[in-house]
Amino acid sequence: MTRKRGWPGPPVRGIGLGALAVGAACAAPMVGLDGFIGELAASWRPHIVLGTLICAAMAFAVRFLLLAGSLVALAVVLGADVARTEMDSAQAEARSASRNGDAAVRVVFANILIVNDDTDKFVAWIESSDPDVVVATEFSPGHVQQMAEAMGNYPFQVLQPRWHPYGMVIYSRYPISGEAVTELVKDTPPASAPIIVTVGVETPAGTLHVTGLHPFPPITPQRLARRNEQFAIAGDILVDTDVPKLVVGDFNATPWSAGLRAFVSDNDLTGFNTRATWPAWFGLAGIPIDHAFVSRNLRILDIETGPDIGSDHRPILISVSPVRSP
């Protein structure tokens, strides 16, 4: 005669089955099922791995061994992908970089938040970190005015501010050439369209092709499709040249997003950021959606996440150097 399980068996079973469902959705993009639910779940993949293991321990404690084993197996599959992404990350590349005294170009990317009316924290961090190039999005005409004096140390400027979240600016202490501004959505009114800004920065080590990108957030299935379309448009703009390329932005996608992985692969880029940048108040428990990708002829020497700048994002600072010819 089988002994009937009492409390807490039924709740644990329900929680465990729910964790299996969430984990399966999280794994869906890994097998080519690039849907809206899978995208959202994959954005929190490390968190889901941890939650799945906790649920597995709960199931094991009440002797639901099949459920516990299934949860552990799912956590291993998801965790292996998280580990693989970490091995391919900008952080991993920076740890293994050999500097050899090479001159580095230091670039900041920041989403400063369109409604952020106190830019003092951002300016203070720029002054202390002393980058060569600053790329920022959610930049309004008011922000340009507020920071005009502080950004005077960057005489070469491309200013495309907007009163909506898709304004973009690039400040550089080195000369800028080949400026290009392109709308990412052709059927959206210019007053609200995301843009991609591309410039050539004439650094002491040679020309660096810098691109700033901020596509739609995937908050609905339609917006997910539009974001991926914007990745494709951006890819067409990233001309196939031998000039080293750095692509920075708020991609509204994590390293586990199928759409972002396709963008990186299709354009032969490297450098997933795996450190949390959003939401800023989550700290280390947030997710990485702000990235800095490089072409194969650039090396990532260092990448770090910046402090609270009054935005819902934390900025990133990346140091790059051209790859030496053998």
Buried (B, 14 or more C-beta within 10 A) or exposed (E): EEEEEEEEBEEBBEBBBEBBEBBBBBBBBBEEEBBBBBBBBBBBBBBBBBBBBBBBEBBBEBEBEEBBEBBBEBBEBBBEBBEEBBEBBBBBBBEEBEEEEBEBBBBBBBBBBBEBEEBEBBBEBBEEBEBBBBBBBBBBEBBBEBBEEBBEEBEBBBBBBBEEBBBBBBBBBBEBEEEEEBBBBEEBEEEEBBBBBBBBBBBEBEBBBBBBBBBBBBEEEEBBBBBBBBBEBBBEBBEEEEBBBBBBBBBBBBBBBBBBBBBBEEBEBBBBBBBBBBBBEEEEEBBBBBBBBBBEBBBBBBBBBBEBBBBBBBBBBBBBBBBEEE
